[in-house]
């Protein structure tokens, strides 16, 4: 899977592709210069159960770590992942 991140203004997408086919995406908005709010994680039905959502989240987390940013979430999937593991504590917005 190839993952690409794009932004327009304060809105952004992290999209996973299999060739030219979109497998899923994370949408987010910048709440401030330091905090991205992940709003939705969507996986195309035919790609469910393949780890697409987790791969997209890991990409967002890696981006946050590399750029000294924090992640806030309005997305139930990301909230559940954050609550289940302390692995994301360093990027969680307070």
Helices and strands as residue ranges (DSSP letters): E 2-8, E 11-18, E 21-30, E 35-43, G 45-47, H 52-66, E 70-73, H 76-84, G 86-88
